[in-house]
């Protein structure tokens, strides 16, 4: 059986490290069941954002949104954002449609995701 890994970009790792230890453990604990879901399904239970053939998924955990995509080793976590951060982002964008649609269509969201790779 192939090893399943959860890989964090440097930005996502830094976002996780800034959280209280209790919350870090909760997030990592909730990820524990994720391998079976990611390997065995089409991830329909997660939010989905698509751009130019690329698919990100959104995992809601309380007040946080975790953006990840499938990776050859398992999953790659790009960002861990507070829903309040996203509300501010959506408010500043001036769009009033469902969260995933707004984010999917907004180039600034994709810049935010891409910026995680460069750190």
KOLGU-4560 file (N, C-alpha, C; in nm, 3 decimals, padded with zeros to 5 digits):
<recs>
<n_xx: 00.084 n_yy: -00.119 n_zz: 00.000 ca_xx: 00.000 ca_yy: 00.000 ca_zz: 00.000 c_xx: 00.088 c_yy: 00.125 c_zz: 00.000 mol: A seq: 1 type: UNK>
<n_xx: 00.052 n_yy: 00.220 n_zz: -00.083 ca_xx: 00.129 ca_yy: 00.344 ca_zz: -00.095 c_xx: 00.102 c_yy: 00.433 c_zz: 00.026 mol: A seq: 2 type: UNK>
<n_xx: 00.205 n_yy: 00.500 n_zz: 00.073 ca_xx: 00.192 ca_yy: 00.591 ca_zz: 00.187 c_xx: 00.117 c_yy: 00.716 c_zz: 00.143 mol: A seq: 3 type: UNK>
<n_xx: 00.024 n_yy: 00.759 n_zz: 00.227 ca_xx: -00.053 ca_yy: 00.881 ca_zz: 00.202 c_xx: 00.008 c_yy: 00.992 c_zz: 00.285 mol: A seq: 4 type: UNK>
<n_xx: 00.038 n_yy: 01.104 n_zz: 00.220 ca_xx: 00.096 ca_yy: 01.217 ca_zz: 00.291 c_xx: 00.010 c_yy: 01.340 c_zz: 00.277 mol: A seq: 5 type: UNK>
<n_xx: 00.009 n_yy: 01.419 n_zz: 00.381 ca_xx: -00.052 ca_yy: 01.552 ca_zz: 00.375 c_xx: 00.064 c_yy: 01.650 c_zz: 00.373 mol: A seq: 6 type: UNK>
<n_xx: 00.081 n_yy: 01.716 n_zz: 00.261 ca_xx: 00.193 ca_yy: 01.807 ca_zz: 00.240 c_xx: 00.140 c_yy: 01.951 c_zz: 00.251 mol: A seq: 7 type: UNK>
<n_xx: 00.207 n_yy: 02.032 n_zz: 00.331 ca_xx: 00.169 ca_yy: 02.172 ca_zz: 00.347 c_xx: 00.268 c_yy: 02.260 c_zz: 00.272 mol: A seq: 8 type: UNK>
<n_xx: 00.216 n_yy: 02.358 n_zz: 00.198 ca_xx: 00.306 ca_yy: 02.457 ca_zz: 00.141 c_xx: 00.367 c_yy: 02.534 c_zz: 00.258 mol: A seq: 9 type: UNK>
<n_xx: 00.478 n_yy: 02.603 n_zz: 00.235 ca_xx: 00.536 ca_yy: 02.682 ca_zz: 00.346 c_xx: 00.437 c_yy: 02.782 c_zz: 00.405 mol: A seq: 10 type: UNK>
<n_xx: 00.353 n_yy: 02.842 n_zz: 00.322 ca_xx: 00.254 ca_yy: 02.937 ca_zz: 00.371 c_xx: 00.150 c_yy: 02.869 c_zz: 00.458 mol: A seq: 11 type: UNK>
<n_xx: 00.099 n_yy: 02.755 n_zz: 00.413 ca_xx: -00.001 ca_yy: 02.682 ca_zz: 00.492 c_xx: 00.059 c_yy: 02.634 c_zz: 00.624 mol: A seq: 12 type: UNK>
<n_xx: 00.183 n_yy: 02.589 n_zz: 00.620 ca_xx: 00.250 ca_yy: 02.545 ca_zz: 00.742 c_xx: 00.265 c_yy: 02.661 c_zz: 00.840 mol: A seq: 13 type: UNK>
<n_xx: 00.297 n_yy: 02.779 n_zz: 00.789 ca_xx: 00.311 ca_yy: 02.898 ca_zz: 00.874 c_xx: 00.175 c_yy: 02.938 c_zz: 00.931 mol: A seq: 14 type: UNK>
<n_xx: 00.069 n_yy: 02.929 n_zz: 00.849 ca_xx: -00.065 ca_yy: 02.962 ca_zz: 00.897 c_xx: -00.106 c_yy: 02.866 c_zz: 01.009 mol: A seq: 15 type: UNK>
<n_xx: -00.076 n_yy: 02.739 n_zz: 00.991 ca_xx: -00.107 ca_yy: 02.640 ca_zz: 01.093 c_xx: -00.026 c_yy: 02.667 c_zz: 01.221 mol: A seq: 16 type: UNK>
<n_xx: 00.100 n_yy: 02.700 n_zz: 01.206 ca_xx: 00.188 ca_yy: 02.723 ca_zz: 01.321 c_xx: 00.145 c_yy: 02.843 c_zz: 01.404 mol: A seq: 17 type: UNK>
<n_xx: 00.079 n_yy: 02.941 n_zz: 01.342 ca_xx: 00.034 ca_yy: 03.061 ca_zz: 01.414 c_xx: -00.091 c_yy: 03.034 c_zz: 01.497 mol: A seq: 18 type: UNK>
<n_xx: -00.156 n_yy: 02.921 n_zz: 01.476 ca_xx: -00.279 ca_yy: 02.890 ca_zz: 01.548 c_xx: -00.247 c_yy: 02.833 c_zz: 01.685 mol: A seq: 19 type: UNK>
<n_xx: -00.343 n_yy: 02.846 n_zz: 01.777 ca_xx: -00.324 ca_yy: 02.782 ca_zz: 01.908 c_xx: -00.303 c_yy: 02.631 c_zz: 01.891 mol: A seq: 20 type: UNK>
<n_xx: -00.224 n_yy: 02.572 n_zz: 01.980 ca_xx: -00.192 ca_yy: 02.429 ca_zz: 01.970 c_xx: -00.316 c_yy: 02.342 c_zz: 01.966 mol: A seq: 21 type: UNK>
<n_xx: -00.419 n_yy: 02.376 n_zz: 02.045 ca_xx: -00.544 ca_yy: 02.298 ca_zz: 02.045 c_xx: -00.605 c_yy: 02.293 c_zz: 01.907 mol: A seq: 22 type: UNK>
<n_xx: -00.608 n_yy: 02.407 n_zz: 01.840 ca_xx: -00.667 ca_yy: 02.415 ca_zz: 01.707 c_xx: -00.581 c_yy: 02.339 c_zz: 01.606 mol: A seq: 23 type: UNK>
<n_xx: -00.451 n_yy: 02.349 n_zz: 01.619 ca_xx: -00.362 ca_yy: 02.272 ca_zz: 01.531 c_xx: -00.391 c_yy: 02.123 c_zz: 01.542 mol: A seq: 24 type: UNK>
<n_xx: -00.403 n_yy: 02.074 n_zz: 01.664 ca_xx: -00.431 ca_yy: 01.932 ca_zz: 01.686 c_xx: -00.568 c_yy: 01.893 c_zz: 01.632 mol: A seq: 25 type: UNK>
<n_xx: -00.665 n_yy: 01.981 n_zz: 01.647 ca_xx: -00.798 ca_yy: 01.953 ca_zz: 01.594 c_xx: -00.794 c_yy: 01.942 c_zz: 01.441 mol: A seq: 26 type: UNK>
<n_xx: -00.726 n_yy: 02.036 n_zz: 01.377 ca_xx: -00.717 ca_yy: 02.034 ca_zz: 01.230 c_xx: -00.646 c_yy: 01.907 c_zz: 01.184 mol: A seq: 27 type: UNK>
<n_xx: -00.534 n_yy: 01.876 n_zz: 01.244 ca_xx: -00.460 ca_yy: 01.756 ca_zz: 01.205 c_xx: -00.539 c_yy: 01.630 c_zz: 01.235 mol: A seq: 28 type: UNK>
<n_xx: -00.613 n_yy: 01.630 n_zz: 01.346 ca_xx: -00.697 ca_yy: 01.515 ca_zz: 01.379 c_xx: -00.809 c_yy: 01.495 c_zz: 01.279 mol: A seq: 29 type: UNK>
<n_xx: -00.870 n_yy: 01.605 n_zz: 01.234 ca_xx: -00.978 ca_yy: 01.595 ca_zz: 01.136 c_xx: -00.926 c_yy: 01.549 c_zz: 01.000 mol: A seq: 30 type: UNK>
<n_xx: -00.799 n_yy: 01.575 n_zz: 00.975 ca_xx: -00.739 ca_yy: 01.527 ca_zz: 00.850 c_xx: -00.711 c_yy: 01.376 c_zz: 00.853 mol: A seq: 31 type: UNK>
<n_xx: -00.714 n_yy: 01.317 n_zz: 00.972 ca_xx: -00.679 ca_yy: 01.176 ca_zz: 00.986 c_xx: -00.766 c_yy: 01.085 c_zz: 00.898 mol: A seq: 32 type: UNK>
<n_xx: -00.895 n_yy: 01.115 n_zz: 00.886 ca_xx: -00.985 ca_yy: 01.034 ca_zz: 00.804 c_xx: -00.984 c_yy: 01.071 c_zz: 00.658 mol: A seq: 33 type: UNK>
<n_xx: -00.914 n_yy: 01.174 n_zz: 00.624 ca_xx: -00.913 ca_yy: 01.224 ca_zz: 00.487 c_xx: -00.853 c_yy: 01.129 c_zz: 00.384 mol: A seq: 34 type: UNK>
<n_xx: -00.750 n_yy: 01.052 n_zz: 00.415 ca_xx: -00.692 ca_yy: 00.966 ca_zz: 00.311 c_xx: -00.792 c_yy: 00.875 c_zz: 00.241 mol: A seq: 35 type: UNK>
<n_xx: -00.880 n_yy: 00.812 n_zz: 00.316 ca_xx: -00.977 ca_yy: 00.724 ca_zz: 00.255 c_xx: -01.073 c_yy: 00.801 c_zz: 00.165 mol: A seq: 36 type: UNK>
<n_xx: -01.112 n_yy: 00.921 n_zz: 00.208 ca_xx: -01.202 ca_yy: 01.003 ca_zz: 00.129 c_xx: -01.135 c_yy: 01.050 c_zz: 00.000 mol: A seq: 37 type: UNK>
<n_xx: -01.011 n_yy: 01.092 n_zz: 00.010 ca_xx: -00.941 ca_yy: 01.147 ca_zz: -00.106 c_xx: -00.908 c_yy: 01.038 c_zz: -00.207 mol: A seq: 38 type: UNK>
<n_xx: -00.860 n_yy: 00.924 n_zz: -00.159 ca_xx: -00.820 ca_yy: 00.816 ca_zz: -00.249 c_xx: -00.941 c_yy: 00.748 c_zz: -00.311 mol: A seq: 39 type: UNK>
<n_xx: -01.048 n_yy: 00.732 n_zz: -00.233 ca_xx: -01.158 ca_yy: 00.648 ca_zz: -00.278 c_xx: -01.276 c_yy: 00.717 c_zz: -00.342 mol: A seq: 40 type: UNK>
<n_xx: -01.279 n_yy: 00.851 n_zz: -00.347 ca_xx: -01.398 ca_yy: 00.919 ca_zz: -00.399 c_xx: -01.358 c_yy: 01.032 c_zz: -00.493 mol: A seq: 41 type: UNK>
<n_xx: -01.461 n_yy: 01.097 n_zz: -00.542 ca_xx: -01.440 ca_yy: 01.214 ca_zz: -00.628 c_xx: -01.443 c_yy: 01.344 c_zz: -00.549 mol: A seq: 42 type: UNK>
<n_xx: -01.442 n_yy: 01.335 n_zz: -00.418 ca_xx: -01.437 ca_yy: 01.452 ca_zz: -00.329 c_xx: -01.560 c_yy: 01.542 c_zz: -00.342 mol: A seq: 43 type: UNK>
<n_xx: -01.675 n_yy: 01.482 n_zz: -00.370 ca_xx: -01.797 ca_yy: 01.560 ca_zz: -00.386 c_xx: -01.843 c_yy: 01.627 c_zz: -00.258 mol: A seq: 44 type: UNK>
<n_xx: -01.799 n_yy: 01.576 n_zz: -00.143 ca_xx: -01.842 ca_yy: 01.634 ca_zz: -00.016 c_xx: -01.766 c_yy: 01.762 c_zz: 00.019 mol: A seq: 45 type: UNK>
<n_xx: -01.666 n_yy: 01.796 n_zz: -00.059 ca_xx: -01.588 ca_yy: 01.917 ca_zz: -00.036 c_xx: -01.627 c_yy: 02.024 c_zz: -00.138 mol: A seq: 46 type: UNK>
<n_xx: -01.605 n_yy: 02.150 n_zz: -00.101 ca_xx: -01.623 ca_yy: 02.257 ca_zz: -00.198 c_xx: -01.522 c_yy: 02.239 c_zz: -00.310 mol: A seq: 47 type: UNK>
<n_xx: -01.557 n_yy: 02.287 n_zz: -00.428 ca_xx: -01.470 ca_yy: 02.267 ca_zz: -00.544 c_xx: -01.454 c_yy: 02.398 c_zz: -00.618 mol: A seq: 48 type: UNK>
<n_xx: -01.329 n_yy: 02.434 n_zz: -00.646 ca_xx: -01.298 ca_yy: 02.554 ca_zz: -00.722 c_xx: -01.210 c_yy: 02.512 c_zz: -00.839 mol: A seq: 49 type: UNK>
<n_xx: -01.247 n_yy: 02.555 n_zz: -00.959 ca_xx: -01.172 ca_yy: 02.513 ca_zz: -01.077 c_xx: -01.127 c_yy: 02.633 c_zz: -01.158 mol: A seq: 50 type: UNK>
<n_xx: -01.006 n_yy: 02.619 n_zz: -01.213 ca_xx: -00.953 ca_yy: 02.722 ca_zz: -01.301 c_xx: -00.853 c_yy: 02.657 c_zz: -01.394 mol: A seq: 51 type: UNK>
<n_xx: -00.876 n_yy: 02.673 n_zz: -01.524 ca_xx: -00.783 ca_yy: 02.628 ca_zz: -01.626 c_xx: -00.734 c_yy: 02.485 c_zz: -01.603 mol: A seq: 52 type: UNK>
<n_xx: -00.828 n_yy: 02.392 n_zz: -01.580 ca_xx: -00.793 ca_yy: 02.253 ca_zz: -01.561 c_xx: -00.742 c_yy: 02.216 c_zz: -01.424 mol: A seq: 53 type: UNK>
<n_xx: -00.731 n_yy: 02.311 n_zz: -01.336 ca_xx: -00.682 ca_yy: 02.286 ca_zz: -01.200 c_xx: -00.802 c_yy: 02.283 c_zz: -01.106 mol: A seq: 54 type: UNK>
<n_xx: -00.800 n_yy: 02.191 n_zz: -01.010 ca_xx: -00.910 ca_yy: 02.179 ca_zz: -00.915 c_xx: -00.858 c_yy: 02.188 c_zz: -00.773 mol: A seq: 55 type: UNK>
<n_xx: -00.910 n_yy: 02.284 n_zz: -00.699 ca_xx: -00.884 ca_yy: 02.296 ca_zz: -00.556 c_xx: -01.010 c_yy: 02.252 c_zz: -00.483 mol: A seq: 56 type: UNK>
<n_xx: -00.991 n_yy: 02.198 n_zz: -00.364 ca_xx: -01.104 ca_yy: 02.161 ca_zz: -00.281 c_xx: -01.098 c_yy: 02.240 c_zz: -00.152 mol: A seq: 57 type: UNK>
<n_xx: -01.217 n_yy: 02.265 n_zz: -00.096 ca_xx: -01.228 ca_yy: 02.341 ca_zz: 00.027 c_xx: -01.285 c_yy: 02.249 c_zz: 00.134 mol: A seq: 58 type: UNK>
<n_xx: -01.215 n_yy: 02.240 n_zz: 00.246 ca_xx: -01.255 ca_yy: 02.161 ca_zz: 00.361 c_xx: -01.290 c_yy: 02.258 c_zz: 00.471 mol: A seq: 59 type: UNK>
<n_xx: -01.414 n_yy: 02.258 n_zz: 00.516 ca_xx: -01.456 ca_yy: 02.348 ca_zz: 00.623 c_xx: -01.431 c_yy: 02.282 c_zz: 00.757 mol: A seq: 60 type: UNK>
<n_xx: -01.371 n_yy: 02.358 n_zz: 00.845 ca_xx: -01.345 ca_yy: 02.310 ca_zz: 00.980 c_xx: -01.373 c_yy: 02.426 c_zz: 01.075 mol: A seq: 61 type: UNK>
<n_xx: -01.492 n_yy: 02.429 n_zz: 01.130 ca_xx: -01.530 ca_yy: 02.538 ca_zz: 01.219 c_xx: -01.521 c_yy: 02.672 c_zz: 01.147 mol: A seq: 62 type: UNK>
<n_xx: -01.440 n_yy: 02.761 n_zz: 01.201 ca_xx: -01.424 ca_yy: 02.894 ca_zz: 01.143 c_xx: -01.313 c_yy: 02.901 c_zz: 01.039 mol: A seq: 63 type: UNK>
<n_xx: -01.263 n_yy: 02.786 n_zz: 00.996 ca_xx: -01.151 ca_yy: 02.785 ca_zz: 00.902 c_xx: -01.187 c_yy: 02.715 c_zz: 00.773 mol: A seq: 64 type: UNK>
<n_xx: -01.122 n_yy: 02.758 n_zz: 00.667 ca_xx: -01.137 ca_yy: 02.697 ca_zz: 00.535 c_xx: -00.999 c_yy: 02.651 c_zz: 00.491 mol: A seq: 65 type: UNK>
<n_xx: -00.988 n_yy: 02.524 n_zz: 00.459 ca_xx: -00.859 ca_yy: 02.467 ca_zz: 00.420 c_xx: -00.868 c_yy: 02.435 c_zz: 00.272 mol: A seq: 66 type: UNK>
<n_xx: -00.780 n_yy: 02.494 n_zz: 00.194 ca_xx: -00.779 ca_yy: 02.477 ca_zz: 00.049 c_xx: -00.667 c_yy: 02.382 c_zz: 00.011 mol: A seq: 67 type: UNK>
<n_xx: -00.705 n_yy: 02.273 n_zz: -00.058 ca_xx: -00.608 ca_yy: 02.170 ca_zz: -00.093 c_xx: -00.639 c_yy: 02.112 c_zz: -00.230 mol: A seq: 68 type: UNK>
<n_xx: -00.543 n_yy: 02.040 n_zz: -00.283 ca_xx: -00.564 ca_yy: 01.966 ca_zz: -00.407 c_xx: -00.497 c_yy: 01.830 c_zz: -00.395 mol: A seq: 69 type: UNK>
<n_xx: -00.543 n_yy: 01.739 n_zz: -00.480 ca_xx: -00.479 ca_yy: 01.608 ca_zz: -00.484 c_xx: -00.336 c_yy: 01.623 c_zz: -00.531 mol: A seq: 70 type: UNK>
<n_xx: -00.251 n_yy: 01.535 n_zz: -00.481 ca_xx: -00.109 ca_yy: 01.538 ca_zz: -00.512 c_xx: -00.067 c_yy: 01.393 c_zz: -00.528 mol: A seq: 71 type: UNK>
<n_xx: 00.039 n_yy: 01.368 n_zz: -00.600 ca_xx: 00.083 ca_yy: 01.230 ca_zz: -00.622 c_xx: 00.111 c_yy: 01.156 c_zz: -00.491 mol: A seq: 72 type: UNK>
<n_xx: 00.146 n_yy: 01.228 n_zz: -00.385 ca_xx: 00.174 ca_yy: 01.167 ca_zz: -00.256 c_xx: 00.051 c_yy: 01.160 c_zz: -00.165 mol: A seq: 73 type: UNK>
<n_xx: -00.053 n_yy: 01.235 n_zz: -00.198 ca_xx: -00.173 ca_yy: 01.241 ca_zz: -00.114 c_xx: -00.247 c_yy: 01.370 c_zz: -00.143 mol: A seq: 74 type: UNK>
<n_xx: -00.232 n_yy: 01.468 n_zz: -00.053 ca_xx: -00.290 ca_yy: 01.600 ca_zz: -00.078 c_xx: -00.187 c_yy: 01.708 c_zz: -00.047 mol: A seq: 75 type: UNK>
<n_xx: -00.204 n_yy: 01.820 n_zz: -00.115 ca_xx: -00.120 ca_yy: 01.937 ca_zz: -00.094 c_xx: -00.210 c_yy: 02.049 c_zz: -00.040 mol: A seq: 76 type: UNK>
<n_xx: -00.183 n_yy: 02.093 n_zz: 00.081 ca_xx: -00.260 ca_yy: 02.201 ca_zz: 00.145 c_xx: -00.195 c_yy: 02.333 c_zz: 00.108 mol: A seq: 77 type: UNK>
<n_xx: -00.275 n_yy: 02.419 n_zz: 00.043 ca_xx: -00.222 ca_yy: 02.548 ca_zz: -00.002 c_xx: -00.240 c_yy: 02.658 c_zz: 00.102 mol: A seq: 78 type: UNK>
<n_xx: -00.361 n_yy: 02.666 n_zz: 00.159 ca_xx: -00.389 ca_yy: 02.774 ca_zz: 00.254 c_xx: -00.483 c_yy: 02.725 c_zz: 00.362 mol: A seq: 79 type: UNK>
<n_xx: -00.474 n_yy: 02.785 n_zz: 00.481 ca_xx: -00.567 ca_yy: 02.764 ca_zz: 00.591 c_xx: -00.611 c_yy: 02.904 c_zz: 00.631 mol: A seq: 80 type: UNK>
<n_xx: -00.734 n_yy: 02.939 n_zz: 00.596 ca_xx: -00.782 ca_yy: 03.075 ca_zz: 00.615 c_xx: -00.903 c_yy: 03.079 c_zz: 00.707 mol: A seq: 81 type: UNK>
<n_xx: -00.909 n_yy: 03.180 n_zz: 00.789 ca_xx: -01.026 ca_yy: 03.202 ca_zz: 00.873 c_xx: -01.142 c_yy: 03.242 c_zz: 00.783 mol: A seq: 82 type: UNK>
<n_xx: -01.262 n_yy: 03.193 n_zz: 00.817 ca_xx: -01.378 ca_yy: 03.232 ca_zz: 00.736 c_xx: -01.398 c_yy: 03.382 c_zz: 00.741 mol: A seq: 83 type: UNK>
<n_xx: -01.355 n_yy: 03.447 n_zz: 00.850 ca_xx: -01.366 ca_yy: 03.593 ca_zz: 00.857 c_xx: -01.276 c_yy: 03.659 c_zz: 00.755 mol: A seq: 84 type: UNK>
<n_xx: -01.159 n_yy: 03.601 n_zz: 00.731 ca_xx: -01.070 ca_yy: 03.651 ca_zz: 00.627 c_xx: -01.140 c_yy: 03.642 c_zz: 00.492 mol: A seq: 85 type: UNK>
<n_xx: -01.206 n_yy: 03.528 n_zz: 00.468 ca_xx: -01.277 ca_yy: 03.510 ca_zz: 00.341 c_xx: -01.396 c_yy: 03.603 c_zz: 00.329 mol: A seq: 86 type: UNK>
<n_xx: -01.468 n_yy: 03.626 n_zz: 00.439 ca_xx: -01.579 ca_yy: 03.720 ca_zz: 00.434 c_xx: -01.529 c_yy: 03.859 c_zz: 00.397 mol: A seq: 87 type: UNK>
<n_xx: -01.418 n_yy: 03.899 n_zz: 00.456 ca_xx: -01.359 ca_yy: 04.028 ca_zz: 00.421 c_xx: -01.321 c_yy: 04.030 c_zz: 00.273 mol: A seq: 88 type: UNK>
<n_xx: -01.260 n_yy: 03.923 n_zz: 00.225 ca_xx: -01.220 ca_yy: 03.913 ca_zz: 00.086 c_xx: -01.343 c_yy: 03.925 c_zz: -00.005 mol: A seq: 89 type: UNK>
<n_xx: -01.449 n_yy: 03.850 n_zz: 00.028 ca_xx: -01.572 ca_yy: 03.855 ca_zz: -00.054 c_xx: -01.637 c_yy: 03.993 c_zz: -00.048 mol: A seq: 90 type: UNK>
<n_xx: -01.636 n_yy: 04.054 n_zz: 00.069 ca_xx: -01.693 ca_yy: 04.188 ca_zz: 00.084 c_xx: -01.616 c_yy: 04.287 c_zz: -00.003 mol: A seq: 91 type: UNK>
<n_xx: -01.485 n_yy: 04.281 n_zz: 00.004 ca_xx: -01.403 ca_yy: 04.373 ca_zz: -00.077 c_xx: -01.421 c_yy: 04.346 c_zz: -00.226 mol: A seq: 92 type: UNK>
<n_xx: -01.451 n_yy: 04.222 n_zz: -00.261 ca_xx: -01.471 ca_yy: 04.188 ca_zz: -00.402 c_xx: -01.606 c_yy: 04.239 c_zz: -00.453 mol: A seq: 93 type: UNK>
<n_xx: -01.699 n_yy: 04.265 n_zz: -00.360 ca_xx: -01.829 ca_yy: 04.320 ca_zz: -00.397 c_xx: -01.919 c_yy: 04.222 c_zz: -00.467 mol: A seq: 94 type: UNK>
<n_xx: -01.896 n_yy: 04.093 n_zz: -00.452 ca_xx: -01.976 ca_yy: 03.993 ca_zz: -00.521 c_xx: -02.069 c_yy: 03.924 c_zz: -00.422 mol: A seq: 95 type: UNK>
<n_xx: -02.191 n_yy: 03.896 n_zz: -00.466 ca_xx: -02.290 ca_yy: 03.836 ca_zz: -00.378 c_xx: -02.340 c_yy: 03.704 c_zz: -00.434 mol: A seq: 96 type: UNK>
<n_xx: -02.252 n_yy: 03.611 n_zz: -00.456 ca_xx: -02.288 ca_yy: 03.477 ca_zz: -00.501 c_xx: -02.226 c_yy: 03.377 c_zz: -00.404 mol: A seq: 97 type: UNK>
<n_xx: -02.257 n_yy: 03.247 n_zz: -00.418 ca_xx: -02.199 ca_yy: 03.149 ca_zz: -00.326 c_xx: -02.045 c_yy: 03.156 c_zz: -00.320 mol: A seq: 98 type: UNK>
<n_xx: -01.994 n_yy: 03.126 n_zz: -00.202 ca_xx: -01.850 ca_yy: 03.142 ca_zz: -00.172 c_xx: -01.759 c_yy: 03.077 c_zz: -00.276 mol: A seq: 99 type: UNK>
<n_xx: -01.784 n_yy: 02.950 n_zz: -00.309 ca_xx: -01.695 ca_yy: 02.881 ca_zz: -00.403 c_xx: -01.697 c_yy: 02.946 c_zz: -00.541 mol: A seq: 100 type: UNK>
<n_xx: -01.815 n_yy: 02.986 n_zz: -00.586 ca_xx: -01.824 ca_yy: 03.050 ca_zz: -00.718 c_xx: -01.749 c_yy: 03.181 c_zz: -00.722 mol: A seq: 101 type: UNK>
<n_xx: -01.763 n_yy: 03.259 n_zz: -00.617 ca_xx: -01.695 ca_yy: 03.388 ca_zz: -00.610 c_xx: -01.544 c_yy: 03.366 c_zz: -00.615 mol: A seq: 102 type: UNK>
<n_xx: -01.497 n_yy: 03.276 n_zz: -00.531 ca_xx: -01.354 ca_yy: 03.252 ca_zz: -00.525 c_xx: -01.301 c_yy: 03.196 c_zz: -00.656 mol: A seq: 103 type: UNK>
<n_xx: -01.375 n_yy: 03.105 n_zz: -00.714 ca_xx: -01.332 ca_yy: 03.041 ca_zz: -00.839 c_xx: -01.314 c_yy: 03.142 c_zz: -00.952 mol: A seq: 104 type: UNK>
<n_xx: -01.399 n_yy: 03.242 n_zz: -00.955 ca_xx: -01.397 ca_yy: 03.340 ca_zz: -01.063 c_xx: -01.306 c_yy: 03.460 c_zz: -01.036 mol: A seq: 105 type: UNK>
<n_xx: -01.254 n_yy: 03.470 n_zz: -00.915 ca_xx: -01.176 ca_yy: 03.588 ca_zz: -00.879 c_xx: -01.026 c_yy: 03.560 c_zz: -00.892 mol: A seq: 106 type: UNK>
<n_xx: -00.958 n_yy: 03.627 n_zz: -00.985 ca_xx: -00.815 ca_yy: 03.604 ca_zz: -01.003 c_xx: -00.732 c_yy: 03.632 c_zz: -00.878 mol: A seq: 107 type: UNK>
<n_xx: -00.778 n_yy: 03.723 n_zz: -00.793 ca_xx: -00.703 ca_yy: 03.755 ca_zz: -00.672 c_xx: -00.699 c_yy: 03.634 c_zz: -00.576 mol: A seq: 108 type: UNK>
<n_xx: -00.804 n_yy: 03.553 n_zz: -00.575 ca_xx: -00.802 ca_yy: 03.432 ca_zz: -00.493 c_xx: -00.693 c_yy: 03.338 c_zz: -00.543 mol: A seq: 109 type: UNK>
<n_xx: -00.684 n_yy: 03.320 n_zz: -00.674 ca_xx: -00.583 ca_yy: 03.229 ca_zz: -00.731 c_xx: -00.442 c_yy: 03.284 c_zz: -00.707 mol: A seq: 110 type: UNK>
<n_xx: -00.428 n_yy: 03.417 n_zz: -00.707 ca_xx: -00.299 ca_yy: 03.477 ca_zz: -00.673 c_xx: -00.264 c_yy: 03.444 c_zz: -00.528 mol: A seq: 111 type: UNK>
<n_xx: -00.364 n_yy: 03.449 n_zz: -00.440 ca_xx: -00.343 ca_yy: 03.415 ca_zz: -00.299 c_xx: -00.296 c_yy: 03.270 c_zz: -00.285 mol: A seq: 112 type: UNK>
<n_xx: -00.357 n_yy: 03.180 n_zz: -00.360 ca_xx: -00.318 ca_yy: 03.039 ca_zz: -00.357 c_xx: -00.176 c_yy: 03.022 c_zz: -00.414 mol: A seq: 113 type: UNK>
<n_xx: -00.150 n_yy: 03.085 n_zz: -00.526 ca_xx: -00.016 ca_yy: 03.072 ca_zz: -00.590 c_xx: 00.094 c_yy: 03.133 c_zz: -00.504 mol: A seq: 114 type: UNK>
<n_xx: 00.060 n_yy: 03.237 n_zz: -00.429 ca_xx: 00.162 ca_yy: 03.301 ca_zz: -00.346 c_xx: 00.214 c_yy: 03.206 c_zz: -00.239 mol: A seq: 115 type: UNK>
<n_xx: 00.138 n_yy: 03.103 n_zz: -00.205 ca_xx: 00.178 ca_yy: 03.006 ca_zz: -00.104 c_xx: 00.297 c_yy: 02.922 c_zz: -00.152 mol: A seq: 116 type: UNK>
<n_xx: 00.310 n_yy: 02.908 n_zz: -00.282 ca_xx: 00.420 ca_yy: 02.826 ca_zz: -00.337 c_xx: 00.552 c_yy: 02.896 c_zz: -00.328 mol: A seq: 117 type: UNK>
<n_xx: 00.552 n_yy: 03.029 n_zz: -00.336 ca_xx: 00.675 ca_yy: 03.105 ca_zz: -00.345 c_xx: 00.745 c_yy: 03.129 c_zz: -00.213 mol: A seq: 118 type: UNK>
<n_xx: 00.683 n_yy: 03.095 n_zz: -00.104 ca_xx: 00.743 ca_yy: 03.125 ca_zz: 00.027 c_xx: 00.826 c_yy: 03.012 c_zz: 00.076 mol: A seq: 119 type: UNK>
</recs>
